[in-house]
Amino acid sequence: MKASGMATLSFLLVTGLTLGGALIAVGARNIFHNVLGLAVSLFGVAGLFLYLNSPFLAMMEILIYVGAICIAICFAIMLSEPLYLPKPPRNPFKRLGSILAAALVCLMLLLLVKKTAWVPAAEQADHWSVAVLGHYLLTRYVLIFEVISLVLLVAMIGAIVNARNGRGRES
């Protein structure tokens, strides 16, 4: 088999892994299976980064998203209320509000993508190396990483509060 055929086959396999994991993440009924599907999908995204000759981004994908985010989600699941307890009925106004908020975020992102002037990386003045990426992560984009860490902290505190309230209830 030619090298181009092997490259195409590996790309299709990695793409299938990514899409298969994503389908498991959104389609499984058990929440742990959802997280495992997310991890498989993120491994596939790391494979796509390897296919694009970006091993640094692939390793960061595995370390940050698979290693940290999926584990944090598993801890949040373990600290929350058991799945077998009956859930109160959902408020239709909250559901409508969440649908409207999601549609608004989607619209804003579409407008942002449409109005952004996309410059190919090959045409930019900087050479994208690990040193340049590290410099940007510690200077220009440091606030983004601080906000992400705060969101993770709030999620963990919320899971602990839910677990504490759930454990104090009488059966």
C-alpha positions in Angstrom: 0.0 0.0 0.0 1.3 3.5 -0.9 2.2 6.1 1.7 -0.7 8.3 0.6 -3.1 5.4 1.0 -1.8 4.7 4.5 -2.1 8.4 5.4 -5.7 8.5 4.1 -6.5 5.3 6.0 -5.0 6.6 9.3 -6.9 9.9 8.9 -10.2 8.0 8.4 -9.5 5.8 11.4 -8.7 8.8 13.6 -11.7 10.7 12.3 -13.9 7.6 12.9 -12.5 7.4 16.5 -13.3 11.0 17.1 -16.8 10.8 15.7 -17.5 7.5 17.4 -16.4 8.8 20.8 -18.5 12.0 20.2 -21.6 9.8 19.5 -21.0 7.8 22.6 -20.5 11.0 24.6 -23.9 12.4 23.5 -25.9 9.2 23.1 -25.1 7.0 26.1 -27.6 6.8 28.9 -25.0 6.3 31.7 -23.1 9.4 32.6 -19.8 7.5 33.1 -20.2 6.2 29.5 -20.7 9.8 28.4 -17.4 10.8 30.0 -15.6 7.8 28.5 -17.0 8.7 25.1 -15.7 12.2 25.6 -12.3 10.9 26.5 -12.2 8.7 23.3 -13.3 11.6 21.2 -10.6 13.8 22.7 -8.0 11.1 22.0 -9.2 11.2 18.4 -8.7 15.0 18.3 -5.2 14.4 19.6 -4.7 12.0 16.8 -5.8 14.7 14.3 -3.3 17.0 15.8 -0.6 14.4 15.2 -1.9 14.0 11.7 -1.4 17.8 11.3 2.2 17.4 12.5 1.5 19.2 15.8 2.8 16.7 18.5 2.9 19.5 21.1 -0.8 20.2 20.7 -1.6 16.5 20.7 0.2 16.0 24.0 -1.5 19.1 25.5 -4.8 17.7 24.3 -4.2 14.4 26.1 -2.8 16.0 29.3 -5.3 18.8 29.7 -8.5 17.6 28.3 -8.3 13.8 28.7 -6.1 13.8 31.8 -7.6 16.8 33.7 -11.0 17.7 32.4 -12.4 14.1 32.1 -11.0 13.2 35.5 -12.5 16.4 37.0 -15.9 15.5 35.5 -15.6 12.0 37.0 -14.9 13.4 40.4 -17.8 15.8 40.1 -20.1 12.9 39.1 -18.9 10.9 42.1 -19.5 13.8 44.5 -23.0 14.5 43.2 -26.2 12.9 44.1 -26.7 9.2 43.2 -28.3 8.6 39.8 -31.0 6.3 41.2 -32.7 9.0 43.3 -35.8 10.4 41.7 -35.3 13.8 40.1 -37.8 16.6 40.4 -39.7 17.5 37.2 -38.0 20.0 35.0 -39.3 23.5 34.8 -40.4 24.3 31.2 -39.4 28.0 31.7 -35.8 26.9 32.6 -35.7 24.6 29.6 -36.9 27.4 27.3 -34.4 29.8 28.9 -31.5 27.4 28.3 -32.5 26.8 24.7 -32.7 30.6 24.1 -29.3 31.0 25.8 -27.7 28.3 23.7 -29.2 29.7 20.5 -27.8 33.2 21.5 -24.3 31.8 22.2 -24.4 29.9 18.9 -25.5 33.0 17.0 -22.8 35.1 18.6 -20.1 32.5 17.7 -21.4 32.3 14.1 -21.2 36.1 13.9 -17.7 36.1 15.4 -16.5 33.5 12.9 -18.1 35.4 10.0 -16.5 38.8 11.0 -13.0 37.4 11.8 -10.3 38.0 9.3 -8.7 34.5 9.1 -5.0 34.6 8.2 -3.4 31.3 7.4 -0.6 30.4 9.8 2.0 30.2 7.0 1.4 33.9 6.2 1.8 35.1 9.7 5.1 36.8 10.7 5.7 34.5 13.8 7.1 31.0 13.4 4.9 28.7 15.5 7.2 26.8 17.7 6.9 25.5 21.2 8.8 28.5 22.5 6.5 30.9 20.8 3.4 29.1 22.0 4.8 29.0 25.5 5.5 32.7 25.4 1.9 33.4 24.2 0.4 31.1 26.9 2.3 32.9 29.6 1.8 36.5 28.3 -1.1 37.2 25.9 -3.4 34.3 26.9 -2.7 34.0 30.6 -6.1 35.4 31.5 -7.9 32.8 29.5 -6.2 30.0 31.5 -7.0 31.7 34.8 -10.7 31.9 33.9 -10.7 28.3 32.9 -9.2 27.3 36.2 -11.8 29.4 38.0 -14.6 27.6 36.1 -13.2 24.2 37.1 -12.9 25.4 40.7 -16.5 26.6 40.7 -17.6 23.3 39.2 -15.9 21.3 41.8 -17.2 23.4 44.7 -20.7 23.0 43.2 -20.3 19.3 43.1 -19.2 19.2 46.7 -22.1 21.4 47.8 -24.5 19.1 45.9 -23.0 16.0 47.5 -23.2 17.6 50.9 -26.8 18.5 50.5 -27.7 15.1 49.0 -26.0 13.2 51.8 -27.9 15.2 54.5 -31.3 14.2 53.2 -33.3 11.6 54.9 -34.7 8.7 52.8 
